[in-house]
Every structure is written in C-alpha cells, then in structure tokens.
Amino acid sequence: MTREAVIVAACRTPVGRAVKGTTRDVRPDEMAAAVIGELLRRTQGKLDPAEIDDVILGCAFPEGDQGLNMARPVSLRAGLPALVGRRVGRFSVLTAEDFAYTDPVDGTVSAHQGIRIEFAEGARVVYRLSGTGTEGATLRVYLERFEPDPARHAVMPDAALAPLAATAAALADIGGILGRSRPSVVA
C-alpha cells in the first residue's frame, strides 16, 4: 500500500466575526465534522470512506474545546472510517454515534456529549471529554460488557474487560494522541 497523501476535494467552514459571528456557538469539532461530511457528500460514489486511513487537520489556535488534536474525534464524529460493520480486535461494530444528553428535570438537550460505540458481542465503549481547555481536561472511557456465563462473574473487571479496553484504546488512538499507555486515574 502506498502512503502518499491524496487530495480528492476541498471545502471550508464559514468565516465570521469571532465574538458576534453566526458560528460563535458551534464547537470546532462539530464544524470540522460538518466539513468532512460535506466532502463525503461531494465525492459520493467516487470515494469509499472505508479507504480513508487518516485525517489531518490544521488548527491555528489549539485551545479551548478543540484541544490539541481534533482529527481523531472529528473523524469519529464524521463517520470516518465507517465503523459500522467493521471488526476491531475481537469485536464487530454494531453502531457508532455522537450522543446527546436530555436533562430529566428540565428536558434541555445537550448535544455532542461523547461518542458511543456498541459491539455485536454485547459490549460498548463510551468516550467523553470533560473539563475545558487543553490543560486539566479529562478523557473518560467507559467500558461495558455483558457476561452471560455465571462462572466468569468472579473474574476481576480489569481482566474481563482487557480485550475491550485494548479495542477502545486502538479505536481512539489514545496512546498516539495522549502519549500514554495507561490511565493516570482509574475509578
């Protein structure tokens, strides 16, 4: 496989005044995901999203909600690569979505709360970024897996979830982006 970069289409975001502009309330990763979605629409039938193995984004001011490396979460939000139906490690992706939260008290909806990936084998991974800015933000990765065999219910969670944890780390390229192979806090 050749490793040369290929530009297949071009698209840009709207331009406006930062403080008063029409896009002032749009998160940078939402905007970038919309651009990638539009590029896929423009190249429909000419470009298979499953053939895209990397996305590189430029960022003039890498602070605030966008963080230092937006390409991976933007790719997941835009559906690149097309995860549904893919086998990752021991798991087959059933659904992949950017989810919202509805407040049970007042009914308000908060969009883009994280990325949820469900697997056909009865497991799921949820990625959430909490905090603001590039310092002090926390990537939370939630792992869930159904175990139908009562004899395996006594297995320690870290051992039982190890294959799912490896899949979650690979999908989000956590080691490559954060430079860590282990979490700094486990609760």
N, CA and C atoms as an extended XYZ file, in Angstrom:
561
Properties=species:S:1:pos:R:3:atomname:S:1:resname:S:1:resid:I:1 pbc="F F F"
N         0.846       -1.180        0.000 N   MET     1
C         0.000        0.000        0.000 CA  MET     1
C         0.887        1.236        0.000 C   MET     1
N         0.581        2.156       -0.864 N   THR     2
C         1.326        3.407       -0.929 CA  THR     2
C         0.897        4.341        0.197 C   THR     2
N         1.785        5.151        0.680 N   ARG     3
C         1.498        6.065        1.784 CA  ARG     3
C         1.499        7.518        1.324 C   ARG     3
N         1.148        7.780        0.078 N   GLU     4
C         1.130        9.154       -0.387 CA  GLU     4
C        -0.213        9.805       -0.063 C   GLU     4
N        -0.176       11.086        0.212 N   ALA     5
C        -1.399       11.835        0.507 CA  ALA     5
C        -2.080       12.199       -0.795 C   ALA     5
N        -3.401       12.120       -0.805 N   VAL     6
C        -4.175       12.439       -1.987 CA  VAL     6
C        -5.290       13.403       -1.585 C   VAL     6
N        -5.411       14.514       -2.286 N   ILE     7
C        -6.495       15.465       -2.052 CA  ILE     7
C        -7.570       15.166       -3.086 C   ILE     7
N        -8.773       14.827       -2.614 N   VAL     8
C        -9.837       14.444       -3.530 CA  VAL     8
C       -10.911       15.511       -3.671 C   VAL     8
N       -10.980       16.444       -2.731 N   ALA     9
C       -11.972       17.518       -2.778 CA  ALA     9
C       -11.566       18.587       -1.778 C   ALA     9
N       -12.178       19.738       -1.886 N   ALA    10
C       -11.885       20.825       -0.951 CA  ALA    10
C       -13.181       21.439       -0.460 C   ALA    10
N       -13.154       21.902        0.772 N   CYS    11
C       -14.319       22.525        1.385 CA  CYS    11
C       -13.806       23.345        2.554 C   CYS    11
N       -14.498       24.410        2.900 N   ARG    12
C       -14.063       25.202        4.049 CA  ARG    12
C       -15.255       25.586        4.906 C   ARG    12
N       -14.958       26.026        6.099 N   THR    13
C       -16.008       26.462        7.017 CA  THR    13
C       -16.368       27.906        6.716 C   THR    13
N       -17.528       28.364        7.200 N   PRO    14
C       -17.882       29.776        7.032 CA  PRO    14
C       -16.910       30.671        7.797 C   PRO    14
N       -16.816       31.911        7.368 N   VAL    15
C       -15.971       32.884        8.047 CA  VAL    15
C       -16.884       33.931        8.668 C   VAL    15
N       -16.592       34.313        9.889 N   GLY    16
C       -17.408       35.326       10.552 CA  GLY    16
C       -16.623       35.957       11.676 C   GLY    16
N       -17.197       36.960       12.273 N   ARG    17
C       -16.553       37.616       13.409 CA  ARG    17
C       -16.580       36.665       14.593 C   ARG    17
N       -15.459       36.528       15.249 N   ALA    18
C       -15.320       35.535       16.315 CA  ALA    18
C       -16.345       35.710       17.427 C   ALA    18
N       -16.506       36.907       17.949 N   VAL    19
C       -17.375       37.116       19.105 CA  VAL    19
C       -18.846       37.216       18.712 C   VAL    19
N       -19.134       37.836       17.562 N   LYS    20
C       -20.517       38.073       17.179 CA  LYS    20
C       -20.968       37.221       15.996 C   LYS    20
N       -20.100       36.397       15.462 N   GLY    21
C       -20.399       35.640       14.250 CA  GLY    21
C       -21.478       34.595       14.417 C   GLY    21
N       -21.989       34.161       13.292 N   THR    22
C       -23.074       33.182       13.307 CA  THR    22
C       -22.611       31.805       13.776 C   THR    22
N       -21.324       31.557       13.756 N   THR    23
C       -20.817       30.252       14.185 CA  THR    23
C       -20.202       30.295       15.585 C   THR    23
N       -20.443       31.351       16.326 N   ARG    24
C       -19.799       31.511       17.636 CA  ARG    24
C       -20.166       30.418       18.630 C   ARG    24
N       -21.340       29.794       18.453 N   ASP    25
C       -21.773       28.758       19.378 CA  ASP    25
C       -21.530       27.344       18.851 C   ASP    25
N       -20.811       27.235       17.743 N   VAL    26
C       -20.536       25.929       17.152 CA  VAL    26
C       -19.156       25.466       17.606 C   VAL    26
N       -19.110       24.262       18.170 N   ARG    27
C       -17.828       23.717       18.617 CA  ARG    27
C       -16.938       23.441       17.407 C   ARG    27
N       -15.632       23.619       17.542 N   PRO    28
C       -14.720       23.381       16.424 CA  PRO    28
C       -14.797       21.965       15.859 C   PRO    28
N       -14.953       20.956       16.727 N   ASP    29
C       -15.034       19.593       16.213 CA  ASP    29
C       -16.342       19.362       15.457 C   ASP    29
N       -17.439       20.025       15.865 N   GLU    30
C       -18.701       19.938       15.127 CA  GLU    30
C       -18.527       20.534       13.729 C   GLU    30
N       -17.879       21.698       13.678 N   MET    31
C       -17.688       22.386       12.409 CA  MET    31
C       -16.809       21.548       11.472 C   MET    31
N       -15.745       20.997       12.002 N   ALA    32
C       -14.852       20.181       11.177 CA  ALA    32
C       -15.554       18.911       10.707 C   ALA    32
N       -16.361       18.302       11.579 N   ALA    33
C       -17.107       17.105       11.179 CA  ALA    33
C       -18.094       17.444       10.057 C   ALA    33
N       -18.706       18.631       10.110 N   ALA    34
C       -19.618       19.058        9.046 CA  ALA    34
C       -18.871       19.211        7.723 C   ALA    34
N       -17.659       19.737        7.772 N   VAL    35
C       -16.845       19.889        6.559 CA  VAL    35
C       -16.531       18.520        5.964 C   VAL    35
N       -16.126       17.576        6.812 N   ILE    36
C       -15.812       16.238        6.315 CA  ILE    36
C       -17.067       15.580        5.750 C   ILE    36
N       -18.191       15.766        6.430 N   GLY    37
C       -19.453       15.238        5.909 CA  GLY    37
C       -19.786       15.804        4.541 C   GLY    37
N       -19.564       17.102        4.346 N   GLU    38
C       -19.811       17.740        3.050 CA  GLU    38
C       -18.849       17.214        1.988 C   GLU    38
N       -17.599       16.999        2.357 N   LEU    39
C       -16.637       16.434        1.403 CA  LEU    39
C       -17.073       15.038        0.963 C   LEU    39
N       -17.550       14.247        1.903 N   LEU    40
C       -18.027       12.906        1.542 CA  LEU    40
C       -19.258       12.998        0.628 C   LEU    40
N       -20.132       13.970        0.891 N   ARG    41
C       -21.298       14.154        0.039 CA  ARG    41
C       -20.875       14.530       -1.377 C   ARG    41
N       -19.902       15.445       -1.484 N   ARG    42
C       -19.430       15.903       -2.796 CA  ARG    42
C       -18.738       14.791       -3.588 C   ARG    42
N       -18.155       13.852       -2.905 N   THR    43
C       -17.416       12.786       -3.588 CA  THR    43
C       -18.196       11.475       -3.597 C   THR    43
N       -19.486       11.541       -3.332 N   GLN    44
C       -20.315       10.347       -3.241 CA  GLN    44
C       -20.144        9.474       -4.482 C   GLN    44
N       -19.861        8.218       -4.234 N   GLY    45
C       -19.659        7.284       -5.331 CA  GLY    45
C       -18.242        7.256       -5.854 C   GLY    45
N       -17.436        8.262       -5.526 N   LYS    46
C       -16.053        8.324       -6.001 CA  LYS    46
C       -15.058        7.979       -4.908 C   LYS    46
N       -15.490        8.117       -3.651 N   LEU    47
C       -14.589        7.886       -2.526 CA  LEU    47
C       -15.288        7.013       -1.504 C   LEU    47
N       -14.682        5.881       -1.201 N   ASP    48
C       -15.214        4.981       -0.182 CA  ASP    48
C       -14.638        5.415        1.166 C   ASP    48
N       -15.486        5.865        2.111 N   PRO    49
C       -14.982        6.314        3.415 CA  PRO    49
C       -14.133        5.252        4.125 C   PRO    49
N       -14.380        3.984        3.855 N   ALA    50
C       -13.606        2.911        4.488 CA  ALA    50
C       -12.154        2.901        4.019 C   ALA    50
N       -11.861        3.553        2.874 N   GLU    51
C       -10.488        3.604        2.365 CA  GLU    51
C        -9.669        4.724        2.982 C   GLU    51
N       -10.300        5.590        3.750 N   ILE    52
C        -9.590        6.703        4.383 CA  ILE    52
C        -8.949        6.190        5.661 C   ILE    52
N        -7.606        6.208        5.711 N   ASP    53
C        -6.973        5.711        6.921 CA  ASP    53
C        -6.393        6.793        7.801 C   ASP    53
N        -6.484        8.051        7.412 N   ASP    54
C        -6.002        9.110        8.289 CA  ASP    54
C        -6.643       10.436        7.888 C   ASP    54
N        -6.846       11.272        8.877 N   VAL    55
C        -7.350       12.618        8.658 CA  VAL    55
C        -6.391       13.563        9.365 C   VAL    55
N        -5.947       14.586        8.662 N   ILE    56
C        -5.040       15.572        9.249 CA  ILE    56
C        -5.752       16.919        9.202 C   ILE    56
N        -5.837       17.568       10.351 N   LEU    57
C        -6.481       18.873       10.424 CA  LEU    57
C        -5.465       19.913       10.884 C   LEU    57
N        -5.514       21.077       10.260 N   GLY    58
C        -4.705       22.190       10.724 CA  GLY    58
C        -5.507       23.000       11.720 C   GLY    58
N        -4.844       23.600       12.667 N   CYS    59
C        -5.543       24.364       13.685 CA  CYS    59
C        -4.675       25.552       14.080 C   CYS    59
N        -5.162       26.762       13.807 N   ALA    60
C        -4.371       27.956       14.091 CA  ALA    60
C        -4.271       28.259       15.587 C   ALA    60
N        -5.330       27.998       16.322 N   PHE    61
C        -5.355       28.288       17.758 CA  PHE    61
C        -5.815       27.063       18.533 C   PHE    61
N        -4.916       26.149       18.861 N   PRO    62
C        -5.319       24.905       19.520 CA  PRO    62
C        -5.570       25.066       21.014 C   PRO    62
N        -6.648       25.747       21.352 N   GLU    63
C        -7.009       25.858       22.762 CA  GLU    63
C        -8.514       25.748       22.890 C   GLU    63
N        -9.031       25.863       24.073 N   GLY    64
C       -10.465       25.771       24.286 CA  GLY    64
C       -10.968       24.362       24.062 C   GLY    64
N       -12.219       24.247       23.613 N   ASP    65
C       -12.846       22.950       23.453 CA  ASP    65
C       -12.149       22.064       22.430 C   ASP    65
N       -11.479       22.666       21.456 N   GLN    66
C       -10.909       21.858       20.390 CA  GLN    66
C        -9.684       21.065       20.818 C   GLN    66
N        -8.983       21.491       21.833 N   GLY    67
C        -7.834       20.724       22.299 CA  GLY    67
C        -6.691       20.732       21.309 C   GLY    67
N        -5.729       19.877       21.536 N   LEU    68
C        -4.534       19.866       20.707 CA  LEU    68
C        -4.657       19.023       19.449 C   LEU    68
N        -5.466       17.981       19.471 N   ASN    69
C        -5.567       17.106       18.311 CA  ASN    69
C        -7.029       16.788       18.061 C   ASN    69
N        -7.629       17.463       17.088 N   MET    70
C        -9.048       17.269       16.811 CA  MET    70
C        -9.300       16.175       15.793 C   MET    70
N        -8.300       15.740       15.046 N   ALA    71
C        -8.548       14.869       13.899 CA  ALA    71
C        -9.267       13.576       14.264 C   ALA    71
N        -8.863       12.900       15.324 N   ARG    72
C        -9.494       11.620       15.647 CA  ARG    72
C       -10.946       11.780       16.094 C   ARG    72
N       -11.256       12.665       17.065 N   PRO    73
C       -12.670       12.796       17.413 CA  PRO    73
C       -13.524       13.329       16.267 C   PRO    73
N       -12.956       14.205       15.442 N   VAL    74
C       -13.692       14.709       14.280 CA  VAL    74
C       -13.959       13.562       13.317 C   VAL    74
N       -12.969       12.712       13.101 N   SER    75
C       -13.143       11.566       12.207 CA  SER    75
C       -14.240       10.646       12.715 C   SER    75
N       -14.241       10.376       14.012 N   LEU    76
C       -15.285        9.524       14.577 CA  LEU    76
C       -16.647       10.179       14.424 C   LEU    76
N       -16.716       11.489       14.707 N   ARG    77
C       -17.993       12.193       14.600 CA  ARG    77
C       -18.480       12.236       13.157 C   ARG    77
N       -17.586       12.350       12.220 N   ALA    78
C       -17.974       12.422       10.811 CA  ALA    78
C       -18.203       11.041       10.208 C   ALA    78
N       -17.915        9.988       10.969 N   GLY    79
C       -18.114        8.635       10.465 CA  GLY    79
C       -16.925        8.110        9.697 C   GLY    79
N       -15.744        8.663        9.914 N   LEU    80
C       -14.528        8.205        9.226 CA  LEU    80
C       -13.617        7.506       10.209 C   LEU    80
N       -13.125        6.362        9.953 N   PRO    81
C       -13.626        5.495        8.890 CA  PRO    81
C       -15.015        4.987        9.237 C   PRO    81
N       -15.727        4.489        8.270 N   ALA    82
C       -17.080        3.976        8.512 CA  ALA    82
C       -16.951        2.765        9.425 C   ALA    82
N       -17.245        2.953       10.692 N   LEU    83
C       -17.000        1.912       11.683 CA  LEU    83
C       -18.031        0.794       11.666 C   LEU    83
N       -19.263        1.109       11.375 N   VAL    84
C       -20.321        0.109       11.454 CA  VAL    84
C       -20.013       -1.051       10.513 C   VAL    84
N       -20.053       -2.253       11.080 N   GLY    85
C       -19.762       -3.456       10.307 CA  GLY    85
C       -18.303       -3.871       10.347 C   GLY    85
N       -17.444       -3.003       10.843 N   ARG    86
C       -16.018       -3.333       10.910 CA  ARG    86
C       -15.709       -4.198       12.116 C   ARG    86
N       -14.719       -5.037       11.970 N   ARG    87
C       -14.226       -5.845       13.079 CA  ARG    87
C       -12.987       -5.146       13.618 C   ARG    87
N       -12.993       -4.877       14.935 N   VAL    88
C       -11.863       -4.220       15.594 CA  VAL    88
C       -11.461       -5.116       16.758 C   VAL    88
N       -10.275       -5.694       16.667 N   GLY    89
C        -9.866       -6.651       17.686 CA  GLY    89
C       -10.822       -7.822       17.686 C   GLY    89
N       -11.394       -8.126       18.845 N   ARG    90
C       -12.340       -9.237       18.961 CA  ARG    90
C       -13.789       -8.808       18.769 C   ARG    90
N       -14.024       -7.560       18.406 N   PHE    91
C       -15.370       -7.017       18.407 CA  PHE    91
C       -15.794       -6.488       17.034 C   PHE    91
N       -17.092       -6.654       16.734 N   SER    92
C       -17.677       -6.145       15.491 CA  SER    92
C       -18.557       -4.947       15.833 C   SER    92
N       -18.296       -3.809       15.183 N   VAL    93
C       -19.024       -2.578       15.477 CA  VAL    93
C       -20.452       -2.688       14.954 C   VAL    93
N       -21.405       -2.508       15.865 N   LEU    94
C       -22.820       -2.558       15.537 CA  LEU    94
C       -23.355       -1.152       15.270 C   LEU    94
N       -23.037       -0.198       16.169 N   THR    95
C       -23.430        1.196       15.989 CA  THR    95
C       -22.300        2.091       16.481 C   THR    95
N       -22.222        3.279       15.905 N   ALA    96
C       -21.257        4.292       16.341 CA  ALA    96
C       -21.958        5.632       16.218 C   ALA    96
N       -22.048        6.366       17.334 N   GLU    97
C       -22.793        7.619       17.300 CA  GLU    97
C       -22.227        8.654       18.254 C   GLU    97
N       -22.484        9.885       17.907 N   ASP    98
C       -22.205       11.031       18.756 CA  ASP    98
C       -23.500       11.256       19.528 C   ASP    98
N       -23.503       11.101       20.841 N   PHE    99
C       -24.766       11.103       21.561 CA  PHE    99
C       -25.055       12.408       22.292 C   PHE    99
N       -26.322       12.586       22.603 N   ALA   100
C       -26.810       13.762       23.328 CA  ALA   100
C       -27.315       13.312       24.694 C   ALA   100
N       -27.455       14.281       25.591 N   TYR   101
C       -27.978       14.026       26.934 CA  TYR   101
C       -29.205       14.899       27.136 C   TYR   101
N       -30.287       14.297       27.592 N   THR   102
C       -31.504       15.044       27.899 CA  THR   102
C       -31.653       15.112       29.407 C   THR   102
N       -31.691       16.320       29.937 N   ASP   103
C       -31.826       16.523       31.376 CA  ASP   103
C       -33.204       16.037       31.820 C   ASP   103
N       -33.249       15.109       32.788 N   PRO   104
C       -34.546       14.570       33.206 CA  PRO   104
C       -35.407       15.576       33.965 C   PRO   104
N       -34.809       16.651       34.469 N   VAL   105
C       -35.563       17.635       35.241 CA  VAL   105
C       -36.226       18.673       34.334 C   VAL   105
N       -35.420       19.338       33.496 N   ASP   106
C       -35.992       20.424       32.688 CA  ASP   106
C       -36.127       20.095       31.203 C   ASP   106
N       -35.661       18.915       30.800 N   GLY   107
C       -35.824       18.488       29.414 CA  GLY   107
C       -34.866       19.104       28.418 C   GLY   107
N       -33.910       19.916       28.882 N   THR   108
C       -32.957       20.510       27.937 CA  THR   108
C       -32.055       19.429       27.361 C   THR   108
N       -31.648       19.641       26.131 N   VAL   109
C       -30.809       18.670       25.439 CA  VAL   109
C       -29.419       19.262       25.243 C   VAL   109
N       -28.414       18.522       25.645 N   SER   110
C       -27.018       18.903       25.416 CA  SER   110
C       -26.458       17.958       24.368 C   SER   110
N       -26.183       18.493       23.173 N   ALA   111
C       -25.667       17.675       22.078 CA  ALA   111
C       -24.169       17.449       22.232 C   ALA   111
N       -23.652       16.486       21.495 N   HIS   112
C       -22.220       16.197       21.405 CA  HIS   112
C       -21.599       15.948       22.778 C   HIS   112
N       -22.207       15.051       23.516 N   GLN   113
C       -21.714       14.731       24.854 CA  GLN   113
C       -20.635       13.668       24.839 C   GLN   113
N       -20.462       13.006       23.736 N   GLY   114
C       -19.431       11.988       23.636 CA  GLY   114
C       -19.710       11.065       22.470 C   GLY   114
N       -18.900       10.048       22.375 N   ILE   115
C       -19.020        9.086       21.282 CA  ILE   115
C       -19.299        7.725       21.903 C   ILE   115
N       -20.352        7.070       21.410 N   ARG   116
C       -20.738        5.755       21.925 CA  ARG   116
C       -20.613        4.749       20.784 C   ARG   116
N       -19.894        3.658       21.043 N   ILE   117
C       -19.717        2.598       20.056 CA  ILE   117
C       -20.205        1.303       20.684 C   ILE   117
N       -21.191        0.682       20.021 N   GLU   118
C       -21.737       -0.580       20.514 CA  GLU   118
C       -21.272       -1.703       19.607 C   GLU   118
N       -21.001       -2.850       20.230 N   PHE   119
C       -20.478       -4.003       19.513 CA  PHE   119
C       -21.492       -5.142       19.511 C   PHE   119
N       -21.466       -5.951       18.478 N   ALA   120
C       -22.399       -7.070       18.332 CA  ALA   120
C       -22.236       -8.095       19.448 C   ALA   120
N       -21.089       -8.124       20.086 N   GLU   121
C       -20.810       -9.123       21.123 CA  GLU   121
C       -21.325       -8.712       22.504 C   GLU   121
N       -22.207       -7.729       22.571 N   GLY   122
C       -22.790       -7.326       23.846 CA  GLY   122
C       -21.891       -6.422       24.662 C   GLY   122
N       -21.112       -5.585       24.001 N   ALA   123
C       -20.209       -4.666       24.700 CA  ALA   123
C       -20.379       -3.275       24.111 C   ALA   123
N       -19.943       -2.281       24.869 N   ARG   124
C       -19.924       -0.929       24.330 CA  ARG   124
C       -18.825       -0.118       24.985 C   ARG   124
N       -18.413        0.933       24.261 N   VAL   125
C       -17.404        1.881       24.728 CA  VAL   125
C       -18.009        3.264       24.589 C   VAL   125
N       -17.812        4.088       25.614 N   VAL   126
C       -18.254        5.474       25.565 CA  VAL   126
C       -17.042        6.353       25.852 C   VAL   126
N       -16.796        7.326       24.982 N   TYR   127
C       -15.719        8.296       25.168 CA  TYR   127
C       -16.361        9.636       25.510 C   TYR   127
N       -15.903       10.265       26.578 N   ARG   128
C       -16.386       11.607       26.946 CA  ARG   128
C       -15.194       12.451       27.346 C   ARG   128
N       -15.195       13.689       26.899 N   LEU   129
C       -14.159       14.633       27.284 CA  LEU   129
C       -14.794       15.632       28.230 C   LEU   129
N       -14.253       15.734       29.433 N   SER   130
C       -14.805       16.686       30.393 CA  SER   130
C       -13.744       17.704       30.754 C   SER   130
N       -14.190       18.837       31.234 N   GLY   131
C       -13.271       19.934       31.522 CA  GLY   131
C       -13.185       20.832       30.312 C   GLY   131
N       -12.466       21.914       30.465 N   THR   132
C       -12.322       22.847       29.357 CA  THR   132
C       -10.854       23.095       29.098 C   THR   132
N       -10.577       23.528       27.917 N   GLY   133
C        -9.204       23.856       27.563 CA  GLY   133
C        -8.375       22.612       27.329 C   GLY   133
N        -7.091       22.816       27.163 N   THR   134
C        -6.192       21.710       26.883 CA  THR   134
C        -5.509       21.202       28.137 C   THR   134
N        -5.572       21.970       29.208 N   GLU   135
C        -4.982       21.527       30.463 CA  GLU   135
C        -6.097       21.234       31.441 C   GLU   135
N        -5.999       20.108       32.098 N   GLY   136
C        -6.992       19.750       33.088 CA  GLY   136
C        -8.200       19.042       32.510 C   GLY   136
N        -8.286       18.905       31.189 N   ALA   137
C        -9.392       18.162       30.594 CA  ALA   137
C        -9.163       16.676       30.843 C   ALA   137
N       -10.243       15.944       30.983 N   THR   138
C       -10.160       14.522       31.276 CA  THR   138
C       -10.877       13.730       30.193 C   THR   138
N       -10.190       12.770       29.620 N   LEU   139
C       -10.825       11.835       28.704 CA  LEU   139
C       -11.331       10.680       29.548 C   LEU   139
N       -12.632       10.505       29.548 N   ARG   140
C       -13.235        9.397       30.287 CA  ARG   140
C       -13.619        8.330       29.273 C   ARG   140
N       -13.225        7.111       29.546 N   VAL   141
C       -13.560        5.991       28.679 CA  VAL   141
C       -14.324        4.983       29.529 C   VAL   141
N       -15.569        4.759       29.162 N   TYR   142
C       -16.415        3.822       29.891 CA  TYR   142
C       -16.505        2.521       29.098 C   TYR   142
N       -16.301        1.413       29.778 N   LEU   143
C       -16.340        0.100       29.147 CA  LEU   143
C       -17.457       -0.721       29.772 C   LEU   143
N       -18.267       -1.354       28.940 N   GLU   144
C       -19.335       -2.232       29.421 CA  GLU   144
C       -19.343       -3.490       28.572 C   GLU   144
N       -19.512       -4.624       29.245 N   ARG   145
C       -19.567       -5.885       28.511 CA  ARG   145
C       -20.445       -6.862       29.270 C   ARG   145
N       -21.403       -7.436       28.601 N   PHE   146
C       -22.284       -8.422       29.201 CA  PHE   146
C       -21.567       -9.762       29.264 C   PHE   146
N       -21.647      -10.411       30.412 N   GLU   147
C       -21.057      -11.746       30.576 CA  GLU   147
C       -22.164      -12.715       30.952 C   GLU   147
N       -22.584      -13.563       30.013 N   PRO   148
C       -23.695      -14.482       30.288 CA  PRO   148
C       -23.315      -15.688       31.158 C   PRO   148
N       -22.031      -16.004       31.248 N   ASP   149
C       -21.581      -17.189       31.981 CA  ASP   149
C       -21.386      -16.859       33.461 C   ASP   149
N       -22.258      -17.370       34.349 N   PRO   150
C       -22.129      -17.079       35.782 CA  PRO   150
C       -20.778      -17.485       36.363 C   PRO   150
N       -20.142      -18.466       35.785 N   ALA   151
C       -18.836      -18.912       36.287 CA  ALA   151
C       -17.763      -17.848       36.081 C   ALA   151
N       -17.980      -16.929       35.149 N   ARG   152
C       -16.992      -15.873       34.874 CA  ARG   152
C       -17.299      -14.575       35.617 C   ARG   152
N       -18.363      -14.541       36.402 N   HIS   153
C       -18.728      -13.322       37.125 CA  HIS   153
C       -17.725      -12.960       38.214 C   HIS   153
N       -16.917      -13.899       38.652 N   ALA   154
C       -15.917      -13.626       39.684 CA  ALA   154
C       -14.596      -13.126       39.098 C   ALA   154
N       -14.477      -13.120       37.774 N   VAL   155
C       -13.249      -12.637       37.135 CA  VAL   155
C       -13.108      -11.143       37.423 C   VAL   155
N       -11.898      -10.723       37.770 N   MET   156
C       -11.649       -9.314       38.066 CA  MET   156
C       -11.976       -8.455       36.834 C   MET   156
N       -12.601       -7.283       37.047 N   PRO   157
C       -13.005       -6.444       35.911 CA  PRO   157
C       -11.871       -6.099       34.951 C   PRO   157
N       -10.668       -5.809       35.465 N   ASP   158
C        -9.578       -5.439       34.555 CA  ASP   158
C        -9.219       -6.591       33.622 C   ASP   158
N        -9.307       -7.820       34.111 N   ALA   159
C        -9.023       -8.982       33.257 CA  ALA   159
C       -10.180       -9.252       32.299 C   ALA   159
N       -11.413       -9.145       32.810 N   ALA   160
C       -12.589       -9.414       31.977 CA  ALA   160
C       -12.732       -8.388       30.853 C   ALA   160
N       -12.346       -7.146       31.122 N   LEU   161
C       -12.518       -6.069       30.141 CA  LEU   161
C       -11.262       -5.774       29.313 C   LEU   161
N       -10.185       -6.520       29.539 N   ALA   162
C        -8.918       -6.243       28.848 CA  ALA   162
C        -9.056       -6.213       27.322 C   ALA   162
N        -9.727       -7.196       26.694 N   PRO   163
C        -9.858       -7.119       25.229 CA  PRO   163
C       -10.653       -5.890       24.777 C   PRO   163
N       -11.696       -5.527       25.522 N   LEU   164
C       -12.489       -4.346       25.177 CA  LEU   164
C       -11.686       -3.073       25.399 C   LEU   164
N       -10.898       -3.022       26.460 N   ALA   165
C       -10.043       -1.858       26.730 CA  ALA   165
C        -9.028       -1.672       25.606 C   ALA   165
N        -8.449       -2.765       25.137 N   ALA   166
C        -7.479       -2.680       24.038 CA  ALA   166
C        -8.156       -2.163       22.763 C   ALA   166
N        -9.373       -2.637       22.505 N   THR   167
C       -10.119       -2.172       21.340 CA  THR   167
C       -10.444       -0.687       21.454 C   THR   167
N       -10.871       -0.252       22.650 N   ALA   168
C       -11.202        1.164       22.870 CA  ALA   168
C        -9.976        2.049       22.664 C   ALA   168
N        -8.836        1.617       23.167 N   ALA   169
C        -7.604        2.395       23.010 CA  ALA   169
C        -7.190        2.475       21.545 C   ALA   169
N        -7.340        1.370       20.823 N   ALA   170
C        -6.967        1.358       19.402 CA  ALA   170
C        -7.897        2.221       18.566 C   ALA   170
N        -9.205        2.141       18.821 N   LEU   171
C       -10.175        2.917       18.045 CA  LEU   171
C        -9.922        4.413       18.148 C   LEU   171
N        -9.623        4.885       19.342 N   ALA   172
C        -9.432        6.319       19.560 CA  ALA   172
C        -7.970        6.741       19.461 C   ALA   172
N        -7.083        5.804       19.203 N   ASP   173
C        -5.644        6.083       19.137 CA  ASP   173
C        -5.180        6.852       20.380 C   ASP   173
N        -5.627        6.386       21.527 N   ILE   174
C        -5.331        7.072       22.784 CA  ILE   174
C        -3.828        7.167       23.035 C   ILE   174
N        -3.107        6.087       22.821 N   GLY   175
C        -1.652        6.114       23.027 CA  GLY   175
C        -0.958        7.091       22.096 C   GLY   175
N        -1.371        7.123       20.831 N   GLY   176
C        -0.752        8.016       19.864 CA  GLY   176
C        -1.048        9.485       20.130 C   GLY   176
N        -2.271        9.780       20.559 N   ILE   177
C        -2.657       11.168       20.789 CA  ILE   177
C        -2.171       11.672       22.136 C   ILE   177
N        -2.375       10.875       23.181 N   LEU   178
C        -2.022       11.321       24.526 CA  LEU   178
C        -0.606       10.955       24.949 C   LEU   178
N        -0.004       10.006       24.235 N   GLY   179
C         1.346        9.586       24.617 CA  GLY   179
C         1.373        8.763       25.899 C   GLY   179
N         0.249        8.149       26.237 N   ARG   180
C         0.165        7.344       27.461 CA  ARG   180
C        -0.334        5.945       27.106 C   ARG   180
N         0.197        4.960       27.790 N   SER   181
C        -0.285        3.609       27.583 CA  SER   181
C        -1.179        3.149       28.737 C   SER   181
N        -1.210        3.945       29.809 N   ARG   182
C        -2.032        3.607       30.974 CA  ARG   182
C        -2.742        4.868       31.451 C   ARG   182
N        -3.900        4.687       32.072 N   PRO   183
C        -4.595        5.862       32.623 CA  PRO   183
C        -3.864        6.424       33.812 C   PRO   183
N        -4.045        7.722       34.048 N   SER   184
C        -3.426        8.335       35.221 CA  SER   184
C        -4.322        8.168       36.436 C   SER   184
N        -5.614        7.960       36.217 N   VAL   185
C        -6.568        7.747       37.303 CA  VAL   185
C        -7.545        6.669       36.871 C   VAL   185
N        -7.823        5.730       37.734 N   VAL   186
C        -8.827        4.705       37.467 CA  VAL   186
C        -9.775        4.697       38.645 C   VAL   186
N       -11.064        4.865       38.371 N   ALA   187
C       -12.048        4.871       39.462 CA  ALA   187
C       -13.179        3.943       39.143 C   ALA   187
